[in-house]
Structures are given as structure tokens and as C-alpha cells.
Amino acid sequence: GESVGLHLPTLSVQEGDNSIINCAYSNSASDYFIWYKQESGKGPQFIIDIRSNMDKRQGQRVTVLLNKTVKHLSLQIAATQPGDSAVYFCAEKRAYKYIFGTGTRLKVLA
Amino acid sequence: KAGVTQTPRYLIKTRGQQVTLSCSPISGHRSVSWYQQTPGQGLQFLFEYFSETQRNKGNFPGRFSGRQFSNSRSEMNVSTLELGDSALYLCASSLGDSLNNSPLHFGNGTRLTVT
């Protein structure tokens, strides 16, 4: 994740543990949310999305939780693996526009 | 299915020059958006095209322009390059236009360095 910020918050997790990455979004009118993973030298990769009429959505090893009351989004990764090391950021959609968070760097410790 | 393809991967230009970046969306995707990514500003929206029409534009100067062709391929152009234009330029395609909630799928970007 070379290009999303020099001083990103970092989450260090032991391999095999669960990871939780958080995101606060800004606008209660946002109706669609996406989590992306960005590895060094690559573009953001879609992980999972959720619409505002849902609270939870599960994918393969990932779960996204949406709390509209406090405008909070989280990404849970089960059984974190070395290949999960990357920068993760959320995106909220408001009308036509996507607003991206600054990202969290996930480091997986062997 | 092939992903979003951006060319070239790297570019080095000098101030005052102009540059054209190219993007081929995922087959069947008609919406193409462009973003600028820098360490300080993160991902900033440049513009969105759908069916050869610019639908939306971000807060960038007129030096930044783009277009979309009938096969959905898109190009963006930056004229009179400035040092501050150095960034990773990302193209994303999606199935529907920006009013639909379908995810953006990004290419690996073009790394532009202006000296």
C-alpha cells in the first residue's frame, strides 16, 4: 500500500487470529459502502460491500458490520493469513460520489 | 474475465509537458471513473464517464480532461504538467453508472512522476 499515506494507523495481528478494521464515515445520507484491500504496487481490490438497509454481510473469511447510528463500519477478517497484509480502506457512496477513507495498514505477524 | 487494464504502468515527464493515460474496463462495464492517489490526499475523484458522456467531475483544474470511446475504453489527459501532479492515477470500472450501487473495480494504476 505505498500510496495511501505515510503515517497510516497500523494494526498488527498474529497469524491465525481474527482482525477487526474500523472506519468512521461522515455522512448519514451515504447509502452504500465498500471495503478495499490495496497491496504495494497494486490498485485497490474489492473485498465486500454492504447497502445501508443491511447491518451485516458475510463473505469468504470476511464480515462487514454497519452501524448507522454511530456511522461506523468495520471489517472482520477471520483466521488472518500473511497474504492479508495490505492497506485496507473503506469507501462510502453519497449520490454519485465515492469518498474513500485514508486506510489502515494490516501487518500479519508470523 | 480480464480485469481493468491501465497503460502505461509508469511514466516520467517533465514540467510543462502533457500526458495521456489509457484504461480498458472489464468487459461489459460501461462506467469508467478516474482517481488520483497521493500519500497526502488519498484517493481523489477526477471524473466519471458512462456511455461516452462525462457524468460527473471532481475538483480538479481544467488541465485534467478525459474521454470515453464507444467500446467503453477511456483516456485521461493532463496538460501543462506540474510537480504536484505526480501521483498514482487509477481507473475503475463498474457495471452500472454512478447512480447504481455497484462496486468500482480498479486497475493497477499508472504511476506518473513529474520532474
Contacts between the chains, C-beta under 8 A, distances in Angstrom:
chain1	res1	chain2	res2	distance
A	3	B	37	4.9
A	3	B	38	6.8
A	3	B	39	6.1
A	3	B	87	7.6
A	3	B	88	4.7
A	4	B	37	6.8
A	4	B	39	7.1
A	4	B	42	5.9
A	4	B	43	7.6
A	5	B	39	5.4
A	5	B	40	7.6
A	5	B	42	6.6
A	6	B	39	5.2
A	31	B	101	7.0
A	32	B	101	4.1
A	34	B	103	5.4
A	34	B	104	7.3
A	36	B	106	7.7
A	41	B	108	7.4
A	42	B	108	5.1
A	42	B	109	7.9
A	43	B	4	7.5
A	43	B	6	7.9
A	43	B	90	5.4
A	43	B	106	3.7
A	43	B	107	5.2
A	43	B	108	4.5
A	43	B	109	5.1
A	44	B	43	7.7
A	44	B	90	7.3
A	44	B	106	4.7
A	45	B	106	7.3
A	46	B	103	4.9
A	46	B	104	7.4
A	46	B	105	5.9
A	46	B	106	7.9
A	49	B	101	7.6
A	49	B	103	5.2
A	51	B	101	6.1
A	89	B	42	7.7
A	89	B	43	7.9
A	91	B	104	7.7
A	93	B	101	6.6
A	95	B	98	7.8
A	95	B	99	7.8
A	96	B	48	6.9
A	96	B	55	6.8
A	96	B	56	4.9
A	96	B	98	3.7
A	96	B	99	6.4
A	97	B	45	6.1
A	97	B	56	7.0
A	97	B	98	7.4
A	98	B	33	8.0
A	98	B	45	6.8
A	98	B	104	6.6
A	100	B	42	5.7
A	100	B	43	4.0
A	101	B	42	7.5
A	102	B	42	5.1
A	103	B	42	7.2
